[in-house]
Amino acid sequence: MKFKTDYETFRGAIATIGKAVKKNGINEMAVVKMEVKGNILELSTNGNIGCIIQVELTDGEDGEFVVSFSELNIFSLRKCTGKISASSSDDGNAMTMMYRDGNAKTVLTRVDVVFNDVAKPEKDTPKVALPFATLKKMVAETIFAASREETNAGYGVHLNIREDEDGLLALTITCLDGLRVAQRTAYAVKNGDYTGTVIVPPEQFKTMIDIVDASDDDANIDITIDSGKLYMDYSKKHVCIPVLDKKYPAVQRMIDGEIGKDACKFSITIDKRDFIESISCVQYVLQETGASGVNSSAMLKFKEKELEIGGIGLSQYGEKIEAETVGEVPEPAYFNPDFLKEAASIYPKDKITIGVIGPKAPIWMCCGDSNEYVYCVLPRKRE
């Protein structure tokens, strides 16, 4: 086996596949298979996250070599330019890597293990596609609300692919942790007849996005679900993670139900920047006073044409923000200020509209003609 390629491209591929290796857990069994197929070098690793990265070669001789990632990782650390060439020994047990115009050499040792190839979907499996920039933004605007506790009923990222009433293919990502809900919807291109729902581990899903991280944000990324795995393919990157076999809370029933977004009897519209900065001030004062538990809550006191923001027992800070209001004014409510700030920060407009049912019900921040943005924060109970 031989190959020659650009050093910086090779180094980038090692760093990228390292994201999967590190999430799978680096140990003596963490290996990478290097395989030359014509003018392409494939680097692949397997585990909870399966990953294949392709590198274009200027020269190559077919073959494969399995190496410990800890040995291979030296190339993600050493920065240089020019070409890197590799050739295996006659017995196939070593691979000599030459770079820096032949002034640097690294010898890799073959790991004698059976390497299970990274899973791929069946050839004719239906796919959906959407711009990577859109998907990346959707994940950033939802995954913060995903529970990281595997015992939590809301553990996992919920992906739903469906045709809407206009015949468009909608991809919805929902995350929750029992205290808040974040949901984003975007429209995708259909290639086949797949619709359905899957749940995937949040940390692996986030790493999947980090690995793909397209250089051309406008380019489409293909998403496939097959044989208990979620696959993403973009250019020279292929990544897969397992689908969780579990039930997810009936979150859509809550969103559309008696305490859902359409049940709000009062709405208030305020300047986004003013709201976020006032919440930041509440956070700072609460931290300085050492408040904890329910006493570290931000208070939202609703009034006609005004929102008053403060905290329980706070005399050091309080602020009134001019607002547009509709409906009967509800009683004050108390919230985790971190959750309010997160939801407000990703709201897509300069003015935030908050829907309110009552002091014991969640508040809703929704936006879009078809509610492409849906955020919900549950209140804290005062003793």
C-alpha positions in Angstrom: 0.0 0.0 0.0 1.3 3.4 -1.0 -0.1 6.9 -1.3 0.9 10.6 -1.6 -1.2 13.6 -0.8 -1.2 17.1 0.5 0.0 17.2 4.1 -2.5 19.8 5.3 -5.4 17.9 3.8 -4.2 14.7 5.5 -3.8 16.5 8.8 -7.3 17.9 8.6 -8.7 14.5 8.0 -6.9 13.1 11.0 -8.2 15.9 13.2 -11.8 15.4 11.9 -11.9 11.6 12.4 -10.4 12.3 15.8 -13.6 13.9 16.9 -15.4 10.5 16.4 -12.6 8.6 18.1 -12.6 10.8 21.1 -16.3 10.6 21.5 -16.1 6.8 21.2 -13.4 6.8 23.9 -9.6 6.7 23.2 -8.0 3.5 24.4 -5.7 0.9 23.1 -8.5 -0.5 21.0 -9.2 2.9 19.3 -8.1 2.2 15.8 -8.3 3.8 12.3 -8.3 2.0 9.1 -6.5 3.6 6.2 -7.5 2.2 2.8 -6.4 3.3 -0.6 -8.9 2.8 -3.4 -7.5 4.2 -6.6 -6.9 7.9 -6.1 -8.8 8.1 -2.8 -7.6 7.4 0.7 -10.4 6.4 3.1 -9.8 6.9 6.9 -12.5 5.2 8.9 -13.2 4.5 12.6 -16.1 2.6 14.2 -18.0 2.6 17.5 -21.0 4.5 18.7 -20.0 7.0 16.0 -19.0 5.5 12.7 -17.0 7.8 10.4 -15.4 7.7 7.0 -13.3 10.6 5.7 -12.0 10.6 2.1 -8.8 12.3 1.0 -7.8 12.8 -2.7 -4.4 11.4 -3.6 -1.9 12.5 -6.2 -0.6 8.9 -6.3 -1.8 5.7 -4.7 -1.4 1.9 -4.7 -4.4 -0.1 -3.3 -4.2 -1.6 0.1 -5.3 -1.2 3.7 -3.6 -0.6 7.0 -5.1 -0.6 10.5 -3.3 1.7 13.0 -3.8 2.9 16.6 -5.3 6.4 16.6 -2.8 7.4 19.3 0.0 6.8 16.8 -1.8 8.4 13.9 -2.8 11.5 15.9 0.8 12.9 15.8 -0.2 14.3 12.4 -3.0 16.4 13.8 -0.3 18.0 16.1 2.5 18.6 13.7 1.8 21.6 11.4 3.7 21.8 8.1 3.1 22.2 4.4 4.0 20.3 1.3 3.3 16.6 0.6 3.2 13.5 2.7 4.0 10.1 1.3 3.4 6.6 2.8 4.5 3.1 2.0 4.0 -0.1 3.8 6.8 -2.6 4.5 7.1 -5.8 2.6 5.5 -7.8 5.4 2.7 -5.2 5.8 3.4 -4.7 9.5 4.7 -1.1 9.3 3.9 2.1 7.4 6.6 4.7 6.8 5.3 8.3 6.5 7.7 10.9 5.0 7.0 14.6 5.1 8.6 18.0 5.4 10.4 17.4 2.1 11.8 14.1 3.4 13.2 15.7 6.6 10.6 14.1 8.9 9.6 10.5 9.2 7.1 8.6 11.3 6.8 4.8 11.3 3.3 3.4 12.1 2.8 -0.1 13.4 0.0 -2.3 12.1 -2.7 -3.2 14.8 -3.7 -6.9 14.3 -7.5 -6.6 14.9 -10.6 -7.4 12.9 -11.9 -4.0 11.8 -15.7 -3.9 11.4 -16.5 -1.6 8.4 -18.6 1.5 9.1 -22.2 0.9 8.3 -23.8 2.4 5.3 -27.5 2.6 4.3 -28.9 0.4 1.5 -28.4 1.8 -1.9 -32.0 2.7 -2.6 -32.9 3.9 0.9 -34.9 7.2 0.7 -33.1 10.4 1.7 -33.8 13.9 2.6 -31.5 16.8 2.0 -31.2 20.4 3.2 -28.5 23.1 3.3 -25.9 22.2 6.0 -26.1 25.8 7.3 -29.8 25.3 8.0 -29.3 22.0 9.8 -26.4 23.3 11.8 -28.4 26.3 12.9 -31.4 24.1 13.8 -29.2 21.9 16.0 -27.6 24.9 17.8 -31.1 26.4 18.5 -32.5 23.2 20.0 -29.9 20.9 21.5 -29.2 23.2 24.5 -32.6 22.0 25.9 -31.9 18.3 25.5 -31.6 16.3 28.7 -28.2 14.7 29.2 -29.5 12.3 31.8 -30.2 8.9 30.2 -32.8 8.1 32.8 -34.8 11.3 31.9 -37.8 10.6 29.8 -36.8 13.5 27.5 -33.3 12.1 26.9 -32.5 12.2 23.2 -32.9 14.5 20.2 -36.3 13.9 18.5 -36.2 14.1 14.6 -39.5 14.0 12.7 -39.7 14.0 8.9 -43.2 14.5 7.5 -45.1 15.9 4.6 -47.1 19.0 5.6 -50.5 20.0 4.2 -48.8 21.8 1.2 -46.9 18.6 0.2 -43.6 20.0 1.4 -41.2 17.8 3.4 -40.7 19.2 6.9 -37.9 18.3 9.2 -38.5 19.1 12.8 -36.0 18.8 15.6 -37.3 18.8 19.2 -35.3 18.7 22.5 -36.6 18.9 26.1 -35.5 18.2 29.6 -38.7 18.5 31.6 -38.2 22.2 32.3 -38.1 23.6 28.7 -38.8 22.7 25.1 -37.0 23.8 22.0 -38.4 22.9 18.6 -37.3 24.0 15.1 -38.7 23.2 11.7 -37.2 23.6 8.3 -38.1 22.3 4.8 -36.1 19.7 3.0 -35.7 18.1 -0.4 -37.2 14.6 -0.7 -35.4 11.7 -2.5 -37.7 8.8 -1.9 -40.8 8.3 0.2 -39.4 8.3 3.8 -41.3 9.9 6.6 -41.1 9.0 10.2 -39.6 9.7 13.6 -36.3 8.8 15.3 -34.6 9.6 18.6 -30.8 9.9 18.7 -28.3 10.5 21.6 -27.7 14.3 21.9 -23.9 14.2 22.4 -23.4 11.9 19.5 -25.7 13.9 17.3 -23.8 17.1 18.2 -20.5 15.4 17.4 -22.0 14.2 14.1 -22.7 17.8 13.1 -19.2 18.9 14.2 -17.6 16.2 12.0 -19.6 17.1 8.9 -19.1 20.8 9.4 -19.3 21.7 5.7 -16.9 24.1 4.1 -19.8 25.2 1.8 -22.7 26.1 4.1 -25.1 26.3 1.1 -24.4 22.8 0.0 -27.0 20.2 0.8 -26.3 17.4 3.3 -28.0 14.0 2.8 -29.8 12.5 5.8 -30.8 8.8 5.8 -32.4 6.5 8.3 -31.9 2.8 7.9 -31.4 -0.3 10.0 -31.4 1.4 13.3 -28.9 4.2 12.4 -29.0 7.8 11.3 -26.6 8.6 8.5 -25.3 11.9 7.2 -23.3 12.3 4.0 -21.6 15.4 2.7 -18.9 15.5 0.0 -16.1 13.3 1.4 -17.6 12.7 4.8 -19.8 9.9 5.9 -21.0 9.6 9.6 -23.5 7.4 11.3 -24.9 7.1 14.9 -27.3 4.7 16.5 -31.0 5.4 16.9 -32.4 5.0 20.4 -35.0 2.4 20.9 -37.3 4.3 23.3 -40.5 6.2 23.6 -40.4 10.0 23.7 -42.8 12.2 25.7 -45.9 13.3 23.8 -44.4 16.8 23.4 -46.4 17.7 20.3 -49.6 17.0 22.3 -48.4 19.4 24.9 -47.4 22.1 22.4 -50.9 21.9 20.8 -52.8 21.1 24.0 -54.5 22.8 26.9 -51.2 24.4 28.1 -49.8 24.8 24.7 -48.9 27.8 22.5 -52.5 28.3 21.2 -53.9 28.3 24.8 -52.2 31.6 25.7 -54.7 34.3 26.7 -52.2 37.0 27.1 -49.2 38.0 24.9 -46.5 40.6 25.4 -44.1 41.9 22.8 -40.8 43.5 23.9 -37.5 44.5 22.6 -35.2 41.5 22.4 -32.0 43.3 23.4 -33.6 45.0 26.4 -35.1 41.7 27.6 -31.8 39.8 27.4 -29.8 42.5 29.0 -32.2 42.9 31.9 -32.2 39.2 32.5 -28.4 39.3 32.5 -28.5 42.0 35.2 -30.9 39.8 37.3 -28.5 36.9 36.9 -25.5 39.0 38.1 -27.3 40.4 41.1 -28.6 36.9 42.1 -25.1 35.5 41.8 -23.6 38.3 43.9 -26.2 37.8 46.7 -25.6 34.0 46.7 -29.3 33.2 45.9 -30.1 29.6 45.2 -33.0 27.3 44.3 -36.3 29.1 43.7 -34.8 32.3 45.3 -32.5 32.5 42.2 -35.4 33.0 39.9 -36.1 35.9 37.6 -39.6 37.4 38.2 -41.7 38.5 35.2 -44.4 40.9 36.3 -46.8 41.5 33.5 -48.7 44.8 33.2 -50.6 46.8 30.6 -48.0 48.0 28.1 -45.2 47.1 30.4 -43.0 44.2 31.6 -41.3 44.5 35.0 -38.3 42.2 35.5 -36.7 41.5 38.9 -36.1 38.7 41.4 -37.5 37.4 44.6 -36.6 39.8 47.4 -34.3 41.8 45.1 -34.0 45.5 46.1 -30.7 46.0 44.2 -32.2 45.7 40.7 -35.5 45.9 38.9 -36.4 47.2 35.4 -39.5 48.1 33.5 -39.6 47.5 29.8 -42.1 49.2 27.5 -44.2 46.5 25.8 -47.2 45.8 23.5 -49.7 43.7 25.3 -52.9 41.8 24.3 -55.4 40.1 26.6 -56.0 39.9 30.3 -52.9 40.6 32.4 -51.9 37.4 34.4 -50.2 37.2 37.7 -46.4 37.4 38.0 -44.4 34.2 37.3 -40.9 33.0 38.2 -38.4 31.4 35.9 -34.8 30.1 35.8 -33.1 33.1 34.2 -30.7 30.9 32.3 -33.6 29.3 30.4 -35.2 32.7 29.6 -31.9 34.0 28.3 -31.2 31.0 26.1 -34.7 31.0 24.5 -34.6 34.8 23.9 -31.0 34.7 22.5 -32.0 32.5 19.6 -35.3 34.2 18.9 -35.1 35.2 15.2 -36.5 38.7 15.4 -35.6 42.0 17.2 -39.0 41.9 19.0 -39.9 38.9 21.2 -43.5 37.9 21.6 -44.2 35.9 24.8 -47.4 34.0 25.1 -48.7 33.5 28.7 -51.4 31.3 30.1 -50.9 31.8 33.9 -48.3 31.8 36.6 -48.3 27.9 36.9 -48.2 27.2 33.1 -45.3 27.5 30.7 -44.6 30.6 28.7 -44.2 30.3 24.9 -42.0 32.1 22.4 -43.0 31.2 18.9 -42.2 32.6 15.5 -42.8 31.9 11.9 -45.8 31.6 9.6 -45.9 27.8 10.5 -44.3 28.1 13.9 -40.9 27.2 12.6 -39.5 28.4 16.0 -41.2 27.1 19.2 -39.7 27.6 22.6 -41.3 26.9 26.0 -40.0 27.5 29.5 -41.8 26.1 32.6 -42.2 28.4 35.6 -40.7 27.7 39.0 -42.9 27.1 42.0 -42.6 29.4 44.9 -42.7 27.9 48.4 
